[in-house]
Amino acid sequence: MELSLCYSFAALHSVKHENDEPRFEMWSTLDSKRARIENRIHDESSDLAESTERLGSQAVAALKKGGRGNLRKLLALSSCPHACHMRHGYINSYKHPPPLSHLPAARRVLLTHHGVQQRRRRCRLFAVIFNALDDLIDNFIDPPTTPSVDPTKVLSDNFAPVEEMPPTECPVAEGTLPACLEGGAYIRNGPNTQYLPRGPFHLFDGDGMLHCLSISQGRPPTFCSRYVHTYKYTLERKVGSRVFPNIFSGFNGLPAVLARGALSAAKFLSGQFDPISNGVGLANTSLAFLPNVNMLFALGEADLPYAVRVTSDGDIRTIGRHDFDGKLSVSMTAHPKIDAQTNEVFAFRYGPFETTRRSIFSLTTPTFIHDFAITKKYAVFANIPIGINTNPMEMVLGSGSFVGSDPKKVSRIGVIPRYTTDEKEMRWVEVPGFNMVHAINAWDEGEDEIVMIAPNIISVEHILERMELVHASVEKVRVNLKTGTVRRYPISARNLDFGVINPRFVGRKNRFGYLGVGDPMPKISGVVKLDWSEGDQKDRIVGCGMYGEGCYGGEPYFVGKSESDLDEDEDDGYVVSYVHDENVGESKFLVMDAKSPTLEVVAAVKLPHRVPYGFHGLFVQDRDLKKLL
């Protein structure tokens, strides 16, 4: 098992296009000889102009996608009488047929439409067959038998998907929005399945949707909800039904693995989808603005990042799958780290093959590594008992999931110099019972010790199948690299996760953190503020703000009053989040005073539709949004 450390992100660069839309041109200038040929064809096909007008919008889209090569092939192979007529006309008039770029726009439109219609008929036939086989598997081979994959339960209440919403003005229902938020945008990512599932479905399998609140000076905030246009989303939208198997819920037991695997192979061989070339990612986990390339990304660790942007009117547009000019060939973490002092960006990936020169082969089993931490000198990873189920007996008996826990595996923490190119410098230490999924922060102390703050998932075996039973207690972990000893101290025994700090302190010693109160996860009933600066033996909750009965939010996010003043107080700022009131079915954007012991709400924006519970969010500052336009 390989762990690739993408430490060279600071050197990566991106080519940005001026226009998101594909460009194409039509040539209408004809020489006199070609003009005579077109007039003859037009006289013999009097309905050509009318047909072209009727099919214009569809054909233009096909031209964008197919290009000249597609038209040349259609002209050579099409059985359409009009195409045949044009082909013979050109061949009789020229010793060598002219490039198709010189074809009149009307003829090219007609030819492209004819080919598209043939492909659509073939795709519809395959879709009918594959949908029938999907139904067979969902109903008889692998029906949803547990609540964790039963779509009627997984997608109930505020976990149910919502429709997209264009930019819509919202009223400020309470207080006044702070000046430090003006010109910026808060964006929250999360799963929002495009098509309701017919069989087993896990919350993690939903398509990524971004919920964005843009705050402009002098006018009301603007809210929108948009899908990330991943390859999966775009293809399934075109087909009109689900095409991809659900990774977290579609492979329960050997019969399901064999059936869905064979069906996926058939879809690939028939050309219905190509996950090898285009990826399988959902981009439903988090967001990151990377200052080294000045781009905003929607992230999911199963694929390359998807570049997105916020338009001047507050809308969200997907630019596309991004590989940093070929420097990133496969997936990367959904939690890259940014050193605010140096603007360096650090990320990693894990998989079975070597893809970078910073590869570590000390992971001997397929392991789930969701997050990591950085210090000024090191990168810190956790190898926990979550990974791909490799027990064949469990798969045969149908009691094992494709992804699961291994109770025999002992958790480890791995520390490696953050600029190393030698995997031999990776140092692993065993930490039994420490199951880190999300890291909050880490820093160096002295020459040989690092300190890490992270929630410890005590009931890690339930993390995928019984999320309501998951409990995470926050710990401070000290690792002495010289002696290999590890000391752990509880910071809070309360069920806390989705922790954030002031972004200026990533990798530096800091004092405060803000975490969501699980009730149960991933529903967040409030936010607590922790102070881990003094003492290692007592509960360090120094602030708490609860949303109220029936009100739940998601991950909090800290926004400082000043992003440039390093001397200001670490907690001088605000905590923001979306909160949904299940009693009335309404959602709000809350702004809380980060210094207040009660995390007092200073402003609330009423949103035009509900925001489903999701995962991670980000506040993008005004200066960074301008770089995206």
Number of C-alpha atoms within 10 A of each C-alpha: 17 21 23 22 26 24 20 15 20 17 12 15 16 14 9 12 9 7 8 12 9 9 9 11 10 13 11 12 12 13 9 9 10 19 13 12 14 20 11 13 17 16 10 12 13 10 10 17 13 10 13 19 13 11 15 16 12 13 24 17 14 18 22 14 13 15 14 17 10 16 24 17 14 20 21 11 13 19 12 15 10 18 20 14 14 20 16 12 17 17 13 11 12 12 8 9 13 12 9 17 17 15 21 17 16 18 20 25 24 22 23 27 23 18 22 17 11 11 12 12 11 13 16 14 11 17 19 12 11 19 15 12 15 22 15 15 20 19 14 9 16 25 20 20 11 12 15 19 23 20 20 15 15 17 21 10 13 19 17 19 22 17 13 16 15 15 21 19 18 19 14 17 13 14 12 12 18 14 10 16 22 16 18 21 24 23 25 29 29 27 26 29 25 21 15 16 18 17 21 26 28 23 22 21 19 23 25 29 30 30 24 24 27 29 22 17 12 7 10 15 24 23 27 22 24 22 27 28 23 26 21 23 22 13 18 17 15 9 14 13 16 22 20 18 18 18 16 20 24 27 24 26 21 21 17 22 19 12 19 23 15 12 18 21 14 15 18 14 11 13 11 19 22 18 14 8 8 14 18 22 24 32 32 30 26 25 29 22 23 20 16 16 18 16 20 24 25 29 29 24 24 19 23 28 29 25 22 23 21 21 15 12 13 22 21 22 17 19 20 18 21 19 18 17 11 11 16 18 14 17 21 24 25 27 23 22 23 24 18 17 12 8 13 17 22 23 22 24 23 27 18 12 12 15 19 18 14 19 21 21 17 15 14 8 17 18 23 19 22 21 21 25 26 29 22 15 16 21 24 25 21 27 26 26 25 24 17 16 18 16 12 12 12 16 20 15 12 17 11 20 23 21 21 22 21 17 11 7 14 15 19 21 20 18 22 22 18 17 14 16 16 13 18 11 12 17 16 19 18 16 20 12 17 24 24 27 24 22 25 22 26 28 25 20 15 8 10 12 17 22 20 22 25 27 28 25 24 18 15 26 18 16 19 21 19 16 16 16 16 21 23 25 17 27 21 20 20 20 23 18 16 9 9 13 13 17 11 17 15 19 23 20 16 15 21 27 28 25 26 22 24 22 18 18 20 23 25 18 17 18 15 20 22 28 26 29 28 24 17 15 22 21 23 26 23 24 29 24 26 22 17 22 11 9 11 15 11 13 16 21 18 15 18 20 20 18 17 10 10 12 20 25 29 30 29 28 26 25 25 22 18 13 15 10 10 11 7 13 12 20 22 16 22 26 25 25 25 29 28 27 18 15 9 9 14 16 22 23 20 23 29 22 21 27 18 17 14 17 21 19 19 15 19 22 24 21 25 18 18 19 26 25 25 28 19 22 25 22 22 21 18 17 10 18 20 15 13 16 10
